[in-house]
Amino acid sequence: MPIKAILVPVDGTQSAQPVLETAFAVARDLSAHVEVLHVRADSRNAVPLLGEGMSGAMIEEMIDLAESEAATRAEKARAVFDDVCKRFEFPVVDGPPGPDGPSAAWIDRTGREDEVTAQRGRLSDLIVVGRPTEDTDVSSRMTLSAAIRETGRPVLVVPPGAPQTLGKKVAIAWNGSAEAARAVRLSVAFVEAADEVIILTAEGGHTRAVEASELADYLAWHGVSATARAFEIADGAGGEQLLRECAEIGADVLLLGAYTQSRVRQLIMGGITRHVLAEATLPVVMAR
């Protein structure tokens, strides 16, 4: 599926800039449209147990403060959007049909960011979000989870700092699962545009050796020449070893089926998805 509509939720924090720069770089290469979404928190939700032991003046003050903070975050997010649009020379459009080549739009909504992202994300070809860090708030983590779990779309997770290159050397984490297959199918645009594609499989895991060659055959029908590389997992550290393999081969993006294990197995074994989301230093395309 070609990537023509990209959704980028932004919250007005410093992490917005590398995320936007990465999304715009993808749109530039694929002549896609970028919809930048900022969701203001509903100020009424800032007052827990409305009226419980609070005077009318106190309630009004809390609402005013919440609205002021929301306006400040929106202004910061819009300033980053305007700056990135100018540097990438993207025209800002109101809707389709856009101009030939890449374009962008600013969408301002009020509500819960995770819910609005899930709703709009289902009608996007790609969602771009920042990788969580120690400073990431709960709202942004919920937005990432909603994008992966509730949209059925591929999600490009960007590490802190915009990458120098993206999609030149693509690594595919392959275990034969439906989630991994979906990640490949929804990310064919990245694979087809890559200079090199490497299929990574874990020895001793659930993947038969022949399955890597079967994936290579599937990609060949799309005009993609891929090579397979197997690696060993020590002490169940699958996520750590996967990222180490990506670093060794010089991959600049990883395709990964998200949450391929049951919740119980993830709690016992730890989860590759969870480790990658916490530690990846390269962009990761996830799908579920």
N, C-alpha and C positions, 0 to 999 in steps of 0.2 A: 504494500500500500504506500503510495507517495505521501510525503509529509508536506501538507500545505497550510495547516492551521495549528499553531503552537500557542499553548496557554501558559502564562507565567504569573503565578500569584506572588505579589510582593508586599512586604509589611512595613517598609520605611526604615528598616535597620540597615547597618553597614553591609550585611550579607546580600542585599538586593543587587548591588552593582555587578559582582562577578557572575551572578545568576543571569542577569539581563544581558550582559556582554556575551555569555555563552549562548543564550537563546538567540540573540541577534546574529551571531556568527553562523549558527546552524541555519537560520532563515536566509541569510545571505547566500550560503552555499546551495540551498535547495529552492531558492526563490519562493519562500513561504511567507505567510502572514503571522505576525506575533500579536496576540491579544494579552496585554498586561493588565492583570486584575488586582485591584486593591480593595479589600473589604474592611470597612470601618466597623468596629465593635458597636453594637447597639448600646447606647448609654443607659438604657433602662436596666440592662443586665449588670450594671455596675453597683446597683443597690440591692444587696441580698436581704431577703425577708423584708421587703418594702413596708415601711410603717412600723416595724417591730422595734419599739423603743426609740424611734427617731422622730425628731420634729420635722415639720414641713421645710423649714429653712435648711436643716442639715441634709435632707434628701435633695433639695434643689442644688445645694452646693456640690454634692457628690456628682450629680448629673452634669452640672456645668464643667466640673473638673474632667470628667470622662470625655465629654464632647471636645474640650480644649485639647486634651492629649490625642484624641483621634484625629483632630484637624491637623495637628503638628505632624503626626506620622504620615498622614496623607500628603501633606506638602513636601515632606522629605522624599517620599516615594515618587511623587510626580517630578520632582527636580532631577532625580536619578534617571527617570524615564526620558525626560526632555534632553538630558545630556547625552545619553546613549543613542537616542534617535539622531541627534545632531552629528555625533561622531561617526555613526554608521551610515549617515545620509539616507535614513529611511523616511519615506513620506508617511504622515499620520492620516489615516482614513477613517471614515465613519462606519463603513461596512462594505460588503461585496457589491459589485465586482471591484477589486482593487486594481492598481496599475500593474503593468507587466513588471515582474521582479518583486523583491521583498517589500513589505509594508508593515505598519504597526498601528495599534489602536490602544487607547487608554480606557479602562472600564472601572468605574467607581461604584461600589455597592455597599449596603449596610446589612449586617447580619453576622453569622458565624463563618469564618474563613474556610473551615473544613467543609461545611455544607455547601457553600457557594462554589468552591473549587470542584467538589464532586459533581455538582449539577452541570457546570459549564465544561468540565473536563471530559465528560462523556461525548461531547461533540467537538473534540479536538483530536488531532492526529498524534500529538505529543504534548506532554506536560513537563515543564522544567522547574525544578525546585532546588533549594540549597540543601546540602548535607547537614544534618544536625551536629551541633558542637555543644560543649559544656554550657555555653551562653544562650543556646536556643530555648525559647520559651515553650510552654506546653501547647499553646495555640498553633505554632508553626509545626511542632511534631505531629499534632493531630491532622494538620493539613496534608503533610507528607503521607501519613497513614491512609487518609481518605483517598488521596490521589492513586496510591498503589492498589488499595483493596476495593474501592467502590466505583471506579470509572471504567475498567476494562481497557484502558489505554496504556501505552508505554510511558514510563516516567523517567526522565533524565535527571539524575541526582548529581548536582555539581558540588565539588569540594570547595573549601575556602580558597579564594584566588582563582581567577579565570585561567583555564588551561591554555598552553601555548598552541597546541594543535588538538584537533578533535576529529576522530573518525578516519585518520590515515592508517592506523594499525588497530584493527578491531579484534578483541578477544571474546570468544563465546564460551561461557561456562555451561557445559553440556552434561546432563545426567539422564537424558531421555524422558524427562517428566513432561506432563502437559504444560506446566508453567514455563519450562525452558523452551519448549516448542513454540509457545505463544510469544515469548520474548523475541525469538528469532523471526517469526512471521511478521510481527508488528514492527520490527526494526529492519526490515529488508532494505529500506532506503539507505540506512547507515552502511549495511554490509555491501550493497552494490557500489557505493561510492568509495569504498576503502581501497587503499593500495595493497593491503595485506590483511588476511583473515586467518586467525588461528583458533582452532577448536580445542578447548582445554577439558580434559576428563580426568577424574580421580581414579587411580588404580585401587582395586579392592573395594570400591564403592558399589553402587547399584547399577552402574552403567556397564553394559557389555562392550567389549572392545570394538565389535563390529558397528555399534551404533554411531560412533564418531565418523566412520567412513560412510554410513548411510546419510548422515547430516551433510557431509561433504558432497555426496551425490545430489542431494536435494538442492544445495546451493549452486551446484554446477548448472542445473536447469535454469537458474537465474543469471547465468553468466559469471558466476563468482568462483574463483579457484581458492580453495581453503586447504590448509594443512592441519593435521591433528598432533596434539602434544599431550602426553599423559604425565601425571604427577602423583606422588604418594602423599597420603595424609597420615601424619603422625599424631597419636593421642587425641584423635577427634578434632584437631585444629584445622578443619576444612577451610574456613573463611580466611584464616591467617595465611595458609599455604596458597590459596587461590590468589590472594593479593600479591604474594611474593612471586608467583609465576608471572603475573601481569607485569610486575616491575622488571623481571629478568628478560622478558621478550620485548619490553619497551612499548607495551600496548598503551594507547591514549584514550581508549574507551572499552568498557566491559559490558557485555550483554548478559543479563542474569535473570533467570526465572525466580520470582520472589516467593518466599514462604512455601517451598515445595515439601517441607516436612510438616507433620501434624503438630498442633500446639503442644501436646504432651511431649513429643520427641524433642521439640525445640527447648522446652524447659529442662529436659534431662541432659541433652547433648550440647545445648547452646545453639545457635542457629547461624548458618552461613549468612543469611540475609541480615540478621542483627549485627554481626561482626562487620560486614561490608559497609553497612550504613554508619557504623561508628568510626571506622578506621580508614576507609578508602581515600586515597590521595589522587585518584584519577576519576573522571566522570563515569557513572554507571547508569546504564539503561535497564530498568527493571519493569517486568510485567508479571501479571498474575492471572 
